[in-house]
Amino acid sequence: MSSYLSLSRSELSKNLLGLRKKGYIKQSQGEKDHREMTTCLTTKGIVLLKDIDIGHNQLLNIAQEELPKKEQETFVILSNKIINVLHEERLANG
């Protein structure tokens, strides 16, 4: 999971601990390998993600109302370019 998220193992552990303390996830040891941890969202975590999704959709609606179609397309292209550069940078410095 850490490589997928471009995080070090210690960064991932700290983030998961924070999410667990806030009640957004629960973790349990693997049955075969006790070093392995299974992570699941709690009901509180699912509600949080739904609320975030609603907020993102509201922002999307505002952007769609304010920007003409051509500017929306340009924004998406530029945003994806920045995301890719930042992702590559994080992988290189990970």
PEWO-V690709 format. One record per residue. PSI is psi as a letter, one per 20 degrees, with the letter a starting at -180 (none if undefined). BURIAL is + if it has 24 or more other C-alpha atoms within 12 Angstrom, else -. Layout:
BEGIN
psi=PSI burial=BURIAL
psi=PSI burial=BURIAL
END
This chain:
BEGIN
psi=h burial=-
psi=g burial=-
psi=h burial=-
psi=h burial=-
psi=j burial=-
psi=l burial=-
psi=q burial=-
psi=r burial=-
psi=h burial=-
psi=h burial=-
psi=g burial=-
psi=g burial=-
psi=g burial=-
psi=g burial=-
psi=g burial=-
psi=h burial=+
psi=g burial=-
psi=g burial=-
psi=h burial=-
psi=g burial=-
psi=h burial=-
psi=i burial=-
psi=j burial=-
psi=h burial=-
psi=r burial=+
psi=q burial=-
psi=q burial=-
psi=q burial=-
psi=q burial=-
psi=q burial=-
psi=h burial=-
psi=g burial=-
psi=o burial=-
psi=i burial=-
psi=h burial=-
psi=p burial=-
psi=p burial=-
psi=p burial=-
psi=p burial=-
psi=q burial=-
psi=q burial=-
psi=r burial=-
psi=g burial=-
psi=h burial=-
psi=g burial=-
psi=g burial=-
psi=g burial=-
psi=g burial=-
psi=h burial=-
psi=g burial=-
psi=g burial=-
psi=g burial=-
psi=g burial=-
psi=g burial=-
psi=g burial=-
psi=h burial=-
psi=h burial=-
psi=g burial=-
psi=g burial=-
psi=g burial=-
psi=g burial=-
psi=g burial=-
psi=g burial=-
psi=h burial=-
psi=h burial=-
psi=h burial=-
psi=p burial=-
psi=q burial=-
psi=g burial=-
psi=g burial=-
psi=h burial=-
psi=g burial=-
psi=g burial=-
psi=g burial=-
psi=g burial=-
psi=g burial=-
psi=g burial=-
psi=g burial=-
psi=g burial=-
psi=h burial=-
psi=g burial=-
psi=g burial=-
psi=g burial=-
psi=g burial=-
psi=g burial=-
psi=h burial=-
psi=g burial=-
psi=g burial=-
psi=g burial=-
psi=g burial=-
psi=g burial=-
psi=h burial=-
psi=i burial=-
psi=none burial=-
END
